[in-house]
Amino acid sequence: MSARISCDVAIVGGGLAGGLIALALRRRRPDLDVRVIEGSSRLGGNHLWSFFASDIDPAHRWLVAPLIGHGWPRYDIAFPDHARTLKARYYSVESSHFDRVLRQEMPRAALLFGREVVTVTPTSVQLAGGGLVEARGVIDCRGAGDLSALELGWQKFLGRELALAEPHAVTNPVVMDATVPQIDGYRFLYTLPFTPTRLFVEDTYYSDTPDIDAAALGERIDLHATRQGWHVEQVLREEAGALPVVMGGDFDAYWRSGGEGVAKAGVRAGLFHPLTSYSMPDAVRTAALVGEAASIEGAALHELLHGHARRTWRARGFYRMLSRMLFKAAEPEARYKVLERFYRLDAELIARFYAGQSSAWDRVRVLSGKPPVPIGRAVQALRGKI
């Protein structure tokens, strides 16, 4: 049965970007009738998002604070020739908690689950079965546009949340453990200790392809658990994904591929860190921007978000250049050396890097000295010759 719904703002996609925009509008503009159109039965999907405290502007912390499920005051990294503990607050948001918070905050009628989207315009969303959502403004947050417009490597992973029979000995998040065999590019293990007997372990690769052999990655996580002496009672949750790592491309073509004249956010807008693929900081900034928007009309939202995404793209050429060096200048099994060298730098520089706020001096420091890759290939990569 077809139905017509009218509202002020329609958000297409209830993932991280769309959910945060809905939350920001609910907090800042409770007078607006906002609808979130989601294809599944829950918001946020099956994900774990992590970020550093310094990634989020203090003025925007009100938006993310209710979503945080876990936090730690420091984190560890480990490489074959270098290990370090860095003092920096690190947080994680579980999608199950994200879903609960949004359901509590938003009116029941605002969340439209199980809706298949056919077409999106700046002011309407056509649904399968003849349903139509008409809005003053629409924001499309459904995920990637045409990635062929971008030059990419991939950060791919399989993660498992494990329930153990006995307490583990992990005290800090291990953001990168690259002491493991280097397979299919730069490989590292990522570990988050949630409770004394519950932790999340992810096997991650900076790879030339997005293909994931889930069975093989699962076996490697099992082997790691065995070597750590962990007796796994239950795998509570599993997630896998392949995130784009951007080396270059045509931003305008990518933006248009996601819908001509349609406001966009999240990955669909190209709003994620080009090298780390972190999406939370950009999602928070974008949601705060929409929450303070002078106009929520379709054309105005498009102008606002296109301008924001394009400025962000232009400002991040440095990170795309580093992605190119990582993928083009280093042999796959030697890529870890680039990160190993990076993690010898100043802790505050590292924090600004993750936040996408590297200063001019930071950039000099990152590029100075003898590169951990062949100099000839590094020069060629920086010039875009390979």
Summary of the structure (lengths in Angstrom):
residues: 386
radius of gyration: 21.2
end to end distance: 54.7
largest distance: 66.2
contacts: 1289
relative contact order: 0.16
helix: 38%
strand: 31%
